[in-house]
């Protein structure tokens, strides 16, 4: 691993008599301590992979838990490569280790993006690791354990920092562990950034770089932060799995959304738990326009197609932590913790766009939708009050001609 850079020069000094009073045994003990830490890191990473796979990914099959397993495997493999530093295999092991660790950072970023249902950046998987590999190969990896060091350190800071940014971008009501996850990732990114700065200013043998950002310190910090993030990710898996188990028997048979009672029960629970909602959010009440005409013209089967298409548009648009239910007939309701009225309006518009693009049968045209939006805050205690307010806004949207969005704050109609 590049962190061994401070050890290799000391080995050379020992043979030339320039140890500065340090015995060969002391230096070997230092190497042993460093290698022991790295071996401990590898064992810990392997244990986390196994535990996280069986406790999170195998149960939920969620993209973010899969990405985290991949990241841990990359970190484990990269660290294993660095154990070959100082041997004849260093020439290929050092560049490969740098590249695998950077791939781990990219996987952390991709996993964080998946929480927002955003696809990973394809260029990141190719460009960032390839640049790291090329920089290491061109920097004498056979003799330089810090080959490509500046590029490697910056790539780690960049990818893990982008992962932290994605976590901070999640809305406040997304999860209890959002802040610990974002803070841990951000702390690791900052540490790598400071290492990069110290490396540029002093080089691999500089006093600040070797004392503050040396191998032992880096390994220990990385171990602690990986444990924090892993347990936070496991807690997030548990949160979503618990919710999924609780609503599995409370789905509407036709649309697959929550039925009315399940929605009201879960929404009331979220309003009472400020740790989840952050004390605020938005509710959307939606009604398919002229739905009876769809049934009369194309038959009830076509009406069912429209209802299922709207439900699909909802689930494809909202987060897994939001609540979407069939309120009754052709009326639907969505609770979005942490969202503003403006955010809810954008979500409603996206649902209508997806519905209009849905496939139809027998020349059927998908109905338009009217929406009423209301918001709640820390002083809101009753979900029924929020629904009544949204229903009044929905009535306004219908009275103005349907196929539009009305907000209870009266700041905009579309």
Secondary structure, 3 states (H helix, E strand, C coil): CHHHHHHHHHHHHHHHCCCCCCCHHHHHHHHHHHHHHHHHHHHHHHHHHHHHHHHHHHHHCCHHHHHHHHHHHHHHHHHHHHCCCCCCCHHHHHHHHHHHHHHHHHHHHHHHHHCCCCCCCHHHHHHHHHHHHHHHHCCCCCCCCCCCHHHHHHHHHHHHHHHHHHHHHCCCCCCCCHHHHHHHHHHHHHHHHHHHHHHHHHCCCCHHHHHHCCHHHHHHHHHHHHHHHHHHHHHHHHHHHHHHHHHCCCECCCCCCECHHHHHHHHHHHHHCHHHHCCCEEEEEEEECCHHHHHHHHCHHHHHHHHHHHHHHHHHHCCCCCEEEEEECCEEEEEEECCCHHHHHHHHHHHHHHHHCCCCCCCCCCCCEEEEEEEECCCCCCHHHHHHHHHHHHHHHHHCCCCCEEECCCCCEC
